[in-house]
Each structure stands twice: as C-alpha cells, then as structure tokens.
Amino acid sequence: MPKFLVQANYVGEGLKGLIKEGGTKRRETVAQVIEGMGGKLESFYYAFGDYDVFGIADMPDNVSGVAFSLMINASGAVQAKTTVLLTPEEIDQATKKTVDYRPPGQ
C-alpha cells in the first residue's frame, strides 16, 4: 500500500475543536476515517513549529490518498499538505528504469 505523510495545521473552528476534544480524540477520529477508506494510520504526532500535526498513513492507492487530502482541506478546519512516500525498494526500481531524455539546450 502507498504511504502518505500528512502535515497539517488546525485553523479557526478546527483549533477550537481540538481544544475542546483533545488530541487523542482527534487521532482516533483520523484513524477511523483512514480505516474506513481501507487504510491504516501508522503514526500521528503533534508538534511545535511550522505544522501542528504530522501523520503517516497507509492507503490502498493514490486515489484514496488524494480523496483523504481533499476531504481534510475542504473541511476548512484544517490545512493539510500530503506527500507520497517512497520506499528504498521503489527507488531501487526507479534507478533501473531507463528513459531517452535530452536536457534542454543539448
């Protein structure tokens, strides 16, 4: 299953909801949503700095990962950045693929 890194910030009502419900309740809610999409929440951490939350999730496919990201951002309560993560084995496969490419100007 593809793995995704989600970096998120609570905004407006989302931040108020976090304060009211607490961190563990939000983690449980996110895990339930991901599991309902056929995935699994691997890790979920709060942080100081540029992002309030870091999470890693396994999703059945890229479409599910994008659907999750769209749903989060459309809520207006959270602003999230989603990044597809690649395994070292996938990078090994990529390095073995050959392509015919001519750099600009050559």
C-alpha positions, 0 to 999 in steps of 0.5 A: 500500500502507498504511504502518505505523510500528512502535515497539517495545521488546525485553523479557526473552528478546527483549533477550537475543536481540538481544544475542546476534544483533545488530541487523542480524540482527534487521532482516533477520529483520523484513524477511523476515517483512514480505516474506513477508506481501507487504510491504516494510520501508522503514526500521528504526532503533534508538534511545535513549529511550522505544522501542528500535526504530522501523520503517516498513513497507509492507503490502498492507492493514490486515489484514496490518498488524494480523496483523504487530502481533499476531504481534510482541506475542504473541511476548512478546519484544517490545512493539510499538505500530503506527500507520497512516500517512497520506499528504498525498494521503489527507488531501487526500481526507479534507478533501473528504469531507463528513459531517452531524455535530452536536457534542454539546450543539448 
